[in-house]
Amino acid sequence: MEEFKLFDAEYKFLDIIWRLEPINSTELTKVCREKLGWKKPTTYTMLRKLAERGLLKNENATVTTLVKREQVQKYESEVLLEKSFDNSLPAFLAAFLKDKRLSRQEAEEIKKMIEEAAQ
């Protein structure tokens, strides 16, 4: 399992880039100031840090991600399942659905995903 462990601030930063990429680094500093309250040096430090980890690149002042949102979500969900539920998807679903109501459409979507995964 490839490691995409992110702190909350890193995820929020990548989320901005995922939504806006490709984005000019100067424009990114403006968006981060507005959305995250970050100063320019903070944004550039985060850019450098995540580029060093191979998660994004800043080339010719254009920032793009090198990992997809889905890759990070998959990694984080697998870590949660392993850490908190002993790799038991039924245990996770039982905990998640406790005291929740699903719409008929949500239940059908989940049922379809399960059927496709079981083939």
C-alpha positions as CSV (number, residue, x, y, z in Angstrom):
1,M,0.0,0.0,0.0
2,E,1.6,3.3,-1.1
3,E,1.7,5.8,1.7
4,F,-0.3,9.0,1.3
5,K,-0.5,10.0,4.9
6,L,-1.5,13.6,5.1
7,F,-2.1,16.0,8.0
8,D,-5.3,18.0,7.9
9,A,-3.7,21.2,6.5
10,E,-1.9,19.2,3.8
11,Y,-5.2,17.6,2.7
12,K,-7.0,21.0,2.6
13,F,-4.1,22.4,0.6
14,L,-4.2,19.5,-1.9
15,D,-8.0,19.8,-2.0
16,I,-7.6,23.4,-3.3
17,I,-5.2,22.3,-5.9
18,W,-7.3,19.3,-7.0
19,R,-10.2,21.6,-7.6
20,L,-8.3,24.3,-9.5
21,E,-5.3,22.6,-11.2
22,P,-3.4,23.5,-13.1
23,I,-3.0,26.7,-11.1
24,N,-0.4,29.4,-11.1
25,S,1.6,29.5,-7.9
26,T,0.9,33.2,-7.4
27,E,-2.8,32.6,-7.8
28,L,-2.5,29.6,-5.4
29,T,-1.1,31.9,-2.7
30,K,-4.1,34.2,-3.1
31,V,-6.5,31.4,-2.8
32,C,-4.7,29.9,0.3
33,R,-4.8,33.4,1.9
34,E,-8.6,33.6,1.3
35,K,-9.5,30.0,2.1
36,L,-6.9,28.9,4.7
37,G,-5.7,32.3,6.1
38,W,-2.1,31.5,5.0
39,K,0.6,34.0,4.2
40,K,2.6,33.6,1.1
41,P,5.7,31.9,2.8
42,T,3.4,29.3,4.3
43,T,1.9,28.4,0.9
44,Y,5.4,28.1,-0.6
45,T,6.7,26.0,2.3
46,M,3.8,23.6,1.8
47,L,4.4,23.5,-1.9
48,R,8.0,22.7,-1.4
49,K,7.3,20.1,1.2
50,L,4.6,18.2,-0.8
51,A,6.7,18.4,-4.0
52,E,9.6,16.8,-2.1
53,R,7.3,14.0,-1.1
54,G,6.3,13.5,-4.7
55,L,2.6,14.6,-4.3
56,L,2.7,17.6,-6.5
57,K,4.9,19.6,-8.8
58,N,5.5,23.3,-9.2
59,E,7.0,23.7,-12.7
60,N,7.3,27.1,-14.4
61,A,5.1,28.6,-11.7
62,T,2.3,26.1,-12.5
63,V,1.2,23.7,-9.8
64,T,-0.3,20.3,-10.5
65,T,-0.8,17.2,-8.4
66,L,1.0,14.0,-9.0
67,V,-1.6,11.9,-7.0
68,K,-5.3,11.7,-7.5
69,R,-7.8,12.5,-4.7
70,E,-9.1,8.9,-5.0
71,Q,-5.6,7.5,-4.3
72,V,-5.4,9.5,-1.0
73,Q,-9.0,8.6,-0.1
74,K,-8.3,4.9,-0.7
75,Y,-5.1,5.0,1.4
76,E,-6.8,6.8,4.3
77,S,-9.8,4.5,4.3
78,E,-7.6,1.4,4.3
79,V,-5.6,2.8,7.2
80,L,-8.8,3.6,9.1
81,L,-10.2,0.1,8.4
82,E,-6.9,-1.6,9.6
83,K,-6.4,0.6,12.6
84,S,-9.9,0.9,14.0
85,F,-11.7,-2.1,12.7
86,D,-9.1,-4.9,12.4
87,N,-9.6,-4.9,8.6
88,S,-13.3,-5.8,9.0
89,L,-15.5,-4.0,6.5
90,P,-18.7,-5.4,8.1
91,A,-17.5,-4.0,11.5
92,F,-16.8,-0.6,9.9
93,L,-20.2,-0.6,8.2
94,A,-22.0,-1.6,11.4
95,A,-20.3,1.2,13.3
96,F,-20.9,3.8,10.5
97,L,-24.5,2.9,10.0
98,K,-25.4,2.7,13.7
99,D,-28.2,5.3,14.3
100,K,-28.2,6.4,10.7
101,R,-30.9,6.1,8.0
102,L,-30.1,5.5,4.4
103,S,-32.3,6.6,1.6
104,R,-33.5,3.9,-0.8
105,Q,-31.1,5.3,-3.4
106,E,-28.1,5.2,-1.1
107,A,-28.9,1.6,-0.1
108,E,-29.2,0.6,-3.8
109,E,-25.9,2.3,-4.6
110,I,-24.1,0.5,-1.8
111,K,-25.7,-2.9,-2.7
112,K,-24.5,-2.4,-6.3
113,M,-21.0,-1.6,-5.2
114,I,-21.0,-4.8,-3.0
115,E,-22.3,-7.0,-5.8
116,E,-19.7,-5.6,-8.2
117,A,-16.9,-6.1,-5.7
118,A,-18.0,-9.7,-5.0
119,Q,-17.6,-10.9,-8.6
